[in-house]
């Protein structure tokens, strides 16, 4: 899965980026070119640009369920280029120890967006990413690289 996010229209604290999508495009070209030549196989890539929180989470779920024939046979690479941030740890996370009561997160393009009376879209917390990668490892095998 290759994710690149340049646009953050709903969060004033985050300036739009100029190179994250280009970095993702270059990395994907590497996967399809030199790396594919070395392996002799065309890679199966979930390509996400300026992705929303839902699209990124759906990408993780697709990795868990969409490639079961490749279980324990394929290397899974997750590449992310875009903003990351820190925020206060949710109060209900009493079992999760952190420095300064902060957690880290990756920032989807719709972070901060409010639809109607709903709460703003949040980032994807490090604890969530950890759980998604653990589940992915259980479903597909431990060959996972995150960049």
Secondary structure, DSSP 8 states (H G I E B T S, - for coil): -EEE----TT-TTS---SSHHHHHHHHHHHIIIIIHHHHTS-----EEES--HHHHHHHHHHHHHTTGGGTTTS-EEEEEES-EEEEE--TT-TT---GGGEEEEE--TTTT---TTS-----EEHHHHHHHHHHHHHHH-S-EEE-
